[in-house]
Amino acid sequence: MSLRHRLRRTARAVALCAAGVLVATGLTAATAGPAAASSTADVVAEAQALQAVGLPGANDWSCRPSAAHPRPVVLVHGTFVTGTLNWIELAPLLKAKGYCVFAPTYGRLPHIPVMAAIAPVEQSAAQLKTFVDGVLAATGASEVDMVGHSQGGLMPRYYQKFLGGAEKTKRFIALAPTSHGTTLSGFATLLQSVEGAPEALLESWCQACLDQAPGSDLLNRLDAGGDTVPGVSYTVIATRLDFIATPPSSQFLVGPDVRNLYTQDLCWYDLAQHATLQVDSEALHEVMNVLDPAHATRTGCRVLP
């Protein structure tokens, strides 16, 4: 075979190989697009399965954050209630201000269909991770701001510390959180004095209640190494009239980017209690200030517009 013939055959082989690479690359690109889209759709669908049902102003999955409010706001409810019940005031208020608002209902148990936020806190934190991932995928944002009430002010800290949530949370506002557990005005302490009583009463239907008892394994792990994680800005709003998350001072966090306050610091005669703090006008006004500090206005003995 002549050298000229061999060179022609080699050139054809190289051309065929190049064509094969181009075809394969084209096929990969053609299939990668739909696969990626399918994956995103799956992530959003998993989050939508957890959304609070019928909550005005929340869970509009077509919402896109604006330049004024670049991060979606995720609302995290407390023990026993659903997102729908917990955020009936704040969700439409935030929506009217131009925020993309999302709220899950988490922590259900199959044999107890009515109540929520009663499953183990670790399990609920995993559901919050699923929900936030879906919110970010749907909106295109890289971070969320988060507002939690009661257990909703505790459980997200587990998500932030152990499940990668710190990288996805910019601001966390905790209303009457059970940050370091609650004595329930002494009732939990009384139960703990009776050997086996808390477990016998609660482990079958409210593991989250046990997780929120002072000295629980979950709280010991959560508090080890400090209350907060770098990258998240924390605000705790409590009320001195709280008889559920007790003592009220136990709600406060210690860390480099933490602000703790009582509603009575904002308005001396504020009468908010644990179960009403999420609808208290002073508390909600201060939530607005924290979410949008550039346009903050003084909070104090006022009614929301």
C-alpha positions as CSV (number, residue, x, y, z in Angstrom):
1,M,0.0,0.0,0.0
2,S,1.4,3.3,-1.0
3,L,2.1,6.0,1.5
4,R,-0.4,8.3,-0.2
5,H,-3.1,5.6,0.1
6,R,-2.3,5.0,3.8
7,L,-2.6,8.8,4.5
8,R,-6.0,9.0,2.8
9,R,-7.3,6.0,4.9
10,T,-6.0,7.5,8.1
11,A,-7.6,10.8,7.3
12,R,-11.0,9.1,6.7
13,A,-10.6,7.2,10.0
14,V,-9.9,10.5,11.9
15,A,-12.9,12.1,10.2
16,L,-15.2,9.2,11.1
17,C,-14.0,9.3,14.8
18,A,-14.5,13.0,14.9
19,A,-18.0,12.6,13.5
20,G,-18.7,9.9,16.1
21,V,-17.6,12.2,18.9
22,L,-19.8,15.0,17.6
23,V,-22.8,12.7,17.3
24,A,-22.2,11.4,20.8
25,T,-21.8,14.9,22.1
26,G,-25.0,15.9,20.4
27,L,-26.9,13.0,21.8
28,T,-25.6,13.7,25.3
29,A,-26.6,17.4,25.0
30,A,-30.0,16.4,23.7
31,T,-30.7,14.0,26.5
32,A,-29.0,16.1,29.3
33,G,-31.4,19.0,28.9
34,P,-34.6,17.1,29.5
35,A,-33.0,15.0,32.3
36,A,-31.9,18.2,34.1
37,A,-35.3,19.7,33.6
38,S,-36.9,16.5,34.9
39,S,-34.7,16.5,38.0
40,T,-35.6,20.1,38.8
41,A,-39.3,19.3,38.3
42,D,-38.9,16.4,40.7
43,V,-37.3,18.6,43.3
44,V,-40.1,21.1,43.0
45,A,-42.8,18.4,43.1
46,E,-41.3,17.0,46.3
47,A,-41.5,20.4,47.9
48,Q,-45.0,21.0,46.6
49,A,-46.1,17.8,48.3
50,L,-45.2,19.4,51.7
51,Q,-46.8,22.9,51.1
52,A,-49.4,24.3,53.5
53,V,-52.8,24.0,51.8
54,G,-55.1,27.0,51.2
55,L,-52.8,29.6,52.8
56,P,-53.5,33.0,51.2
57,G,-50.4,34.7,49.8
58,A,-48.2,31.6,50.0
59,N,-46.9,28.8,47.7
60,D,-47.1,30.5,44.4
61,W,-44.5,28.4,42.6
62,S,-44.5,30.8,39.6
63,C,-43.3,33.7,41.8
64,R,-39.9,35.1,41.0
65,P,-38.0,37.3,43.5
66,S,-37.7,40.9,42.7
67,A,-34.6,43.1,43.0
68,A,-36.2,44.7,46.1
69,H,-36.8,41.3,47.7
70,P,-34.3,38.9,46.2
71,R,-34.8,36.0,48.6
72,P,-38.0,34.0,49.0
73,V,-39.4,33.9,52.6
74,V,-40.1,30.4,54.0
75,L,-42.5,30.3,57.0
76,V,-42.0,27.4,59.5
77,H,-44.9,26.7,61.8
78,G,-44.9,25.4,65.4
79,T,-45.9,22.2,67.2
80,F,-49.4,20.7,66.7
81,V,-50.6,23.2,64.1
82,T,-50.2,23.4,60.3
83,G,-48.6,26.1,58.2
84,T,-52.1,27.2,57.1
85,L,-53.2,27.9,60.7
86,N,-49.9,29.4,61.9
87,W,-49.3,32.0,59.1
88,I,-52.8,33.3,58.3
89,E,-51.7,36.8,59.1
90,L,-48.0,36.9,58.0
91,A,-48.2,35.1,54.6
92,P,-50.7,37.6,52.9
93,L,-48.9,40.5,54.6
94,L,-45.6,39.5,53.1
95,K,-47.2,38.8,49.7
96,A,-48.7,42.3,49.7
97,K,-45.2,43.7,50.3
98,G,-43.9,42.0,47.2
99,Y,-42.2,38.9,48.6
100,C,-42.3,35.4,47.3
101,V,-43.7,33.5,50.2
102,F,-43.6,29.7,50.8
103,A,-44.8,27.7,53.8
104,P,-44.7,23.9,54.4
105,T,-46.7,21.7,56.7
106,Y,-44.2,19.3,58.2
107,G,-43.8,16.6,60.8
108,R,-47.0,14.6,60.4
109,L,-47.5,11.1,61.6
110,P,-49.6,8.6,59.6
111,H,-51.6,7.4,62.5
112,I,-52.4,11.0,63.7
113,P,-53.9,12.8,60.7
114,V,-54.9,16.1,62.3
115,M,-51.8,17.5,64.0
116,A,-48.5,18.4,62.5
117,A,-44.9,19.1,63.7
118,I,-45.1,16.1,66.0
119,A,-42.6,13.8,64.3
120,P,-39.0,13.7,65.5
121,V,-37.3,17.1,64.9
122,E,-34.6,15.4,62.8
123,Q,-37.2,14.0,60.4
124,S,-38.9,17.4,60.2
125,A,-35.6,19.1,59.4
126,A,-35.1,16.7,56.5
127,Q,-38.5,17.7,55.2
128,L,-37.6,21.4,55.6
129,K,-34.5,20.7,53.5
130,T,-36.6,19.1,50.8
131,F,-39.0,22.1,50.9
132,V,-36.2,24.8,50.7
133,D,-34.5,22.9,47.9
134,G,-37.7,23.0,45.9
135,V,-38.3,26.7,46.6
136,L,-34.8,27.5,45.4
137,A,-35.2,25.4,42.3
138,A,-38.5,27.0,41.5
139,T,-37.5,30.6,42.1
140,G,-33.9,30.5,40.9
141,A,-32.7,32.1,44.2
142,S,-29.6,30.8,45.9
143,E,-30.8,31.6,49.5
144,V,-34.0,32.1,51.5
145,D,-35.0,34.1,54.5
146,M,-36.8,32.2,57.1
147,V,-39.4,33.0,59.8
148,G,-40.2,30.3,62.4
149,H,-42.6,30.1,65.3
150,S,-42.2,27.9,68.4
151,Q,-40.7,24.6,67.2
152,G,-40.4,26.4,63.9
153,G,-37.8,28.6,65.6
154,L,-35.8,25.6,66.8
155,M,-36.0,22.9,64.1
156,P,-34.5,25.1,61.3
157,R,-31.4,25.4,63.4
158,Y,-30.9,21.7,63.0
159,Y,-31.3,22.0,59.3
160,Q,-28.8,24.8,59.2
161,K,-26.2,23.0,61.4
162,F,-26.4,19.5,60.2
163,L,-28.2,19.4,56.8
164,G,-26.4,22.2,54.8
165,G,-29.0,24.8,55.5
166,A,-26.5,27.5,56.6
167,E,-25.5,27.9,53.0
168,K,-29.1,28.4,51.9
169,T,-30.4,30.7,54.7
170,K,-29.5,34.4,54.9
171,R,-31.8,35.6,57.7
172,F,-33.6,33.5,60.3
173,I,-36.2,35.2,62.5
174,A,-37.5,33.0,65.4
175,L,-40.7,34.0,67.1
176,A,-41.1,32.5,70.6
177,P,-38.7,29.6,69.7
178,T,-38.1,26.6,72.0
179,S,-34.4,27.3,71.4
180,H,-33.1,25.4,74.5
181,G,-36.2,23.4,75.3
182,T,-39.1,24.3,77.4
183,T,-40.3,23.4,80.9
184,L,-43.9,24.2,79.9
185,S,-44.1,26.4,83.1
186,G,-42.8,23.5,85.2
187,F,-45.1,20.8,83.8
188,A,-42.3,19.2,81.7
189,T,-40.0,19.3,84.7
190,L,-42.6,17.6,86.8
191,L,-43.0,14.8,84.2
192,Q,-39.2,14.4,84.1
193,S,-39.3,13.7,87.9
194,V,-41.4,10.6,87.3
195,E,-39.3,7.9,85.7
196,G,-40.5,7.0,82.2
197,A,-43.5,9.3,82.3
198,P,-42.6,11.6,79.5
199,E,-41.7,8.8,77.2
200,A,-44.8,6.8,78.0
201,L,-47.0,9.8,77.4
202,L,-45.4,11.3,74.3
203,E,-43.1,8.9,72.4
204,S,-46.0,7.3,70.4
205,W,-47.6,10.6,69.3
206,C,-45.2,13.5,69.8
207,Q,-41.6,12.7,69.6
208,A,-41.0,16.4,68.8
209,C,-42.3,17.2,72.3
210,L,-39.6,15.0,73.9
211,D,-37.0,16.6,71.6
212,Q,-38.0,20.0,73.0
213,A,-37.6,18.9,76.6
214,P,-34.6,20.5,78.3
215,G,-31.6,18.2,78.3
216,S,-32.9,16.0,75.4
217,D,-30.4,14.2,73.2
218,L,-31.4,16.4,70.3
219,L,-30.9,19.6,72.1
220,N,-27.5,18.5,73.5
221,R,-26.4,17.8,69.9
222,L,-27.8,21.0,68.6
223,D,-26.3,23.2,71.3
224,A,-22.9,21.5,71.2
225,G,-20.4,24.0,69.8
226,G,-22.6,27.0,70.0
227,D,-26.2,28.1,69.3
228,T,-25.5,29.5,65.8
229,V,-23.6,28.7,62.6
230,P,-21.6,31.2,60.5
231,G,-23.3,32.9,57.6
232,V,-26.8,33.1,59.1
233,S,-28.1,36.3,60.7
234,Y,-30.4,35.5,63.7
235,T,-33.2,37.5,65.3
236,V,-35.2,36.1,68.2
237,I,-38.4,37.9,69.2
238,A,-39.9,36.7,72.4
239,T,-42.6,37.8,74.9
240,R,-42.3,38.1,78.6
241,L,-45.8,36.7,78.8
242,D,-44.9,33.3,77.3
243,F,-46.1,30.4,79.5
244,I,-45.3,27.7,76.9
245,A,-41.7,28.2,75.9
246,T,-40.4,28.8,79.4
247,P,-38.6,30.4,80.9
248,P,-38.9,33.0,78.2
249,S,-35.2,34.0,78.5
250,S,-34.3,30.4,77.4
251,Q,-35.5,31.4,73.9
252,F,-32.6,33.7,73.3
253,L,-29.5,32.6,71.3
254,V,-25.9,33.4,71.9
255,G,-23.7,34.0,68.8
256,P,-21.8,36.6,66.8
257,D,-24.7,37.7,64.6
258,V,-27.7,37.5,67.0
259,R,-30.3,40.0,68.1
260,N,-32.6,39.1,71.0
261,L,-35.6,41.1,72.1
262,Y,-38.9,41.0,73.8
263,T,-42.0,42.5,72.2
264,Q,-42.4,44.5,75.4
265,D,-39.1,46.2,74.5
266,L,-40.9,47.5,71.4
267,C,-44.2,48.4,73.1
268,W,-44.3,48.3,76.9
269,Y,-47.9,47.2,77.1
270,D,-47.8,44.5,74.4
271,L,-49.9,41.5,75.5
272,A,-48.6,38.9,73.1
273,Q,-48.4,35.4,74.4
274,H,-46.8,32.3,72.9
275,A,-49.7,31.2,70.8
276,T,-50.4,34.8,69.5
277,L,-46.9,36.2,68.8
278,Q,-47.2,35.2,65.1
279,V,-50.2,37.6,64.8
280,D,-48.9,40.3,67.1
281,S,-48.7,43.6,65.3
282,E,-45.5,44.7,67.0
283,A,-43.8,41.4,66.3
284,L,-44.9,41.3,62.6
285,H,-43.8,44.9,62.1
286,E,-40.4,44.0,63.4
287,V,-40.2,41.0,61.2
288,M,-40.7,43.3,58.2
289,N,-37.9,45.5,59.5
290,V,-35.5,42.6,59.7
291,L,-36.4,41.3,56.3
292,D,-36.0,44.7,54.7
293,P,-33.6,46.8,56.9
294,A,-33.1,49.4,54.3
295,H,-36.7,50.5,54.7
296,A,-37.1,49.8,58.4
297,T,-39.3,52.1,60.5
298,R,-39.7,52.4,64.2
299,T,-41.7,49.6,65.9
300,G,-43.7,50.5,69.0
301,C,-47.3,50.3,70.1
302,R,-48.7,50.5,66.6
303,V,-51.2,48.7,64.4
304,L,-50.1,47.3,61.1
305,P,-51.5,49.1,58.0
